[in-house]
C-alpha cells in the first residue's frame, strides 16, 4: 500500500515523466439512476453545475494529461456532441466506440497501445485525487498497474448470527460493520497491460489484475483518504451535490510537490 506522503518524498516530480494520456470509460447505461440517466449519459450528469466527466478531465489536465480517449457505447453521440474535440477543456479528445458493452476493462483490447504509462478512469466519479501523485506512486514502485483505493465501511442491516455444527449459538453481533478497502475506479497502467486483453473481449478490471498477478507483474494499491463519490445511485448522486469539491479547472498545487 502506498500513500501520498511517502510517494512524493521518495519520488520527486523531476524524476517522473507524468502520463500524458488518460482513458475515460463512459459507456455505461446508468440503469440504477433510472429517469436521471434515461436520455442523459451518466458521465454528463451535472455535479454542482459541471458535468462529472468534465470535472475529471480538468483534474487530469492539471496532472499533465494532454490527450483523453473517451470510451463510449450507450448514447455515444450525445457524449461526443458535448465534449467535441476537447479544445474548450484544454486537452485533445478522441473517441473509442465499443461495438457492445465490454465491461470495465474490455476497452484495453481495442486501444492503440500507449507509448508510456497512462490513466484509466471511470467517468462517473467525483474526486479530489491528485493524479500526478498516483503516477509518482506507480513509478516509485516500478508497478505494472497501480489502483487508487480508499477505506470503506459497509453496515449489515441485520443481526449476524454464528453457530456450530450442532446448532449452538457461538456469536451474535447486532448490525455489525464490515470495513476494508475498495477500488476507486482509477488506475495508472503500464502499456503492456493492454496485451492481457483480447480484441472485443468482455472483461472486468479485477479479472485483468488477476491475470497480471498470475503473470508475475507488480500490482500496487495507492491509498487516498480524500473526496470520492461514485454517482451511480440516486442517493450518491444527491450526495455529490453537497461535497466540498475543488473548483473545476483549478490548479492542484500537489502536482508540483
Order of alpha helices (4+ residues) and beta strands (2+ residues): alpha-beta-beta-beta-alpha-beta-alpha-beta-beta-beta-alpha-beta-beta-beta-beta-alpha-beta-beta-alpha
